[in-house]
């Protein structure tokens, strides 16, 4: 299991961040369009208690394994900066629902994680000589 996470850390990171962005941006539209809009919290519907924290955990685990596999210090800094800010913003938005700016910070960090993981994924494939087509 750990070996698989190490091998696919970038894909896991990209997938987790994309799913988080979908969860936080598309699902509020369903809440607005449905009669259950009053049951949503801080702008989006939850699938289960702590699903925001699940996305934070995925970001941290993916950043940990991806940063271990890179030789570029800037990528390590970006992985950890984006994942820590992402996690803090999600936890803060859960506790203090009046801090709406934390949601925007989470979206920015999720996008940053997607770009950083995608760049690392492409660079690591070039380094081992894989052709991307």
C-alpha positions as CSV (number, residue, x, y, z in Angstrom):
1,X,0.0,0.0,0.0
2,X,2.8,2.5,1.0
3,X,4.7,1.6,-2.2
4,X,1.7,2.3,-4.3
5,X,1.2,5.7,-2.6
6,X,4.8,6.5,-3.2
7,X,4.6,5.6,-6.9
8,X,1.3,7.5,-7.5
9,X,1.7,10.4,-5.1
10,X,1.3,13.0,-7.8
11,X,-1.7,11.4,-9.3
12,X,-3.3,11.1,-5.8
13,X,-2.5,14.7,-5.1
14,X,-4.0,15.9,-8.4
15,X,-7.1,13.8,-7.9
16,X,-7.6,14.8,-4.3
17,X,-7.2,18.5,-5.2
18,X,-9.5,18.3,-8.2
19,X,-12.2,16.4,-6.1
20,X,-11.9,19.1,-3.4
21,X,-12.4,21.9,-5.9
22,X,-15.4,20.1,-7.4
23,X,-16.8,19.5,-3.9
24,X,-16.4,23.1,-2.9
25,X,-17.5,24.8,-6.1
26,X,-20.0,22.6,-7.9
27,X,-21.9,21.1,-5.0
28,X,-23.0,24.5,-3.7
29,X,-24.8,25.0,-6.9
30,X,-26.8,21.8,-6.2
31,X,-27.5,23.1,-2.7
32,X,-28.8,26.4,-4.2
33,X,-30.9,24.6,-6.7
34,X,-32.4,22.1,-4.3
35,X,-34.8,22.6,-1.5
36,X,-32.2,21.4,1.0
37,X,-30.1,24.5,0.7
38,X,-30.9,25.4,4.3
39,X,-29.1,22.3,5.5
40,X,-25.7,23.2,4.0
41,X,-22.9,24.6,6.1
42,X,-20.4,27.2,5.0
43,X,-21.4,27.1,1.4
44,X,-21.4,23.5,0.5
45,X,-23.0,20.1,1.2
46,X,-21.1,17.5,3.2
47,X,-21.1,13.9,2.2
48,X,-20.0,12.8,5.6
49,X,-18.8,14.5,8.8
50,X,-15.2,15.6,8.3
51,X,-15.0,15.3,4.5
52,X,-13.1,18.6,4.3
53,X,-10.6,17.1,6.8
54,X,-10.3,14.0,4.5
55,X,-9.2,16.3,1.6
56,X,-6.7,17.9,3.9
57,X,-5.3,14.5,4.9
58,X,-5.0,13.4,1.2
59,X,-3.2,16.7,0.5
60,X,-0.7,16.2,3.3
61,X,0.0,12.5,2.5
62,X,0.4,13.2,-1.2
63,X,2.7,16.2,-0.5
64,X,4.8,14.1,1.9
65,X,5.5,11.3,-0.6
66,X,5.9,13.6,-3.6
67,X,8.3,15.8,-1.8
68,X,10.4,12.8,-0.8
69,X,10.7,11.9,-4.5
70,X,11.9,15.3,-5.8
71,X,15.4,16.7,-5.8
72,X,14.2,20.3,-6.4
73,X,14.0,22.2,-3.1
74,X,11.5,24.7,-4.6
75,X,9.1,21.9,-5.2
76,X,9.4,20.6,-1.7
77,X,8.7,24.1,-0.4
78,X,5.7,24.5,-2.7
79,X,4.3,21.0,-1.8
80,X,4.5,21.8,1.9
81,X,3.4,25.4,1.8
82,X,0.3,24.6,-0.3
83,X,-0.7,21.6,1.7
84,X,-0.2,23.2,5.1
85,X,-2.1,26.4,4.1
86,X,-4.8,24.2,2.5
87,X,-5.2,22.2,5.6
88,X,-5.2,25.2,7.9
89,X,-7.7,27.0,5.8
90,X,-10.1,24.0,5.7
91,X,-9.8,23.5,9.5
92,X,-10.3,27.2,10.1
93,X,-13.4,27.3,7.8
94,X,-14.9,24.4,9.8
95,X,-14.4,26.1,13.1
96,X,-15.0,29.8,12.2
97,X,-17.6,29.7,9.5
98,X,-17.7,33.5,9.3
99,X,-14.1,33.6,7.9
100,X,-15.1,33.3,4.3
101,X,-11.7,34.2,3.0
102,X,-10.4,30.9,4.2
103,X,-12.5,29.1,1.5
104,X,-10.8,31.3,-1.2
105,X,-7.4,30.4,0.3
106,X,-8.3,26.7,0.2
107,X,-9.3,27.0,-3.5
108,X,-6.1,28.8,-4.3
109,X,-4.0,26.2,-2.5
110,X,-5.8,23.3,-4.1
111,X,-5.1,24.9,-7.5
112,X,-1.5,25.4,-6.5
113,X,-1.3,21.7,-5.4
114,X,-2.7,20.6,-8.8
115,X,-0.1,22.7,-10.7
116,X,2.8,21.6,-8.5
117,X,1.9,17.9,-8.7
118,X,1.4,18.1,-12.4
119,X,4.7,19.8,-12.9
120,X,6.5,17.3,-10.7
121,X,4.7,14.4,-12.5
122,X,5.9,15.7,-15.9
123,X,9.4,16.4,-14.7
124,X,9.8,13.0,-13.1
125,X,8.6,11.3,-16.3
126,X,11.1,13.3,-18.4
127,X,13.9,12.4,-16.0
128,X,13.3,8.6,-16.4
129,X,13.0,9.0,-20.2
130,X,9.2,8.4,-20.6
131,X,7.6,9.9,-23.7
132,X,4.5,11.8,-23.0
133,X,2.0,11.7,-25.8
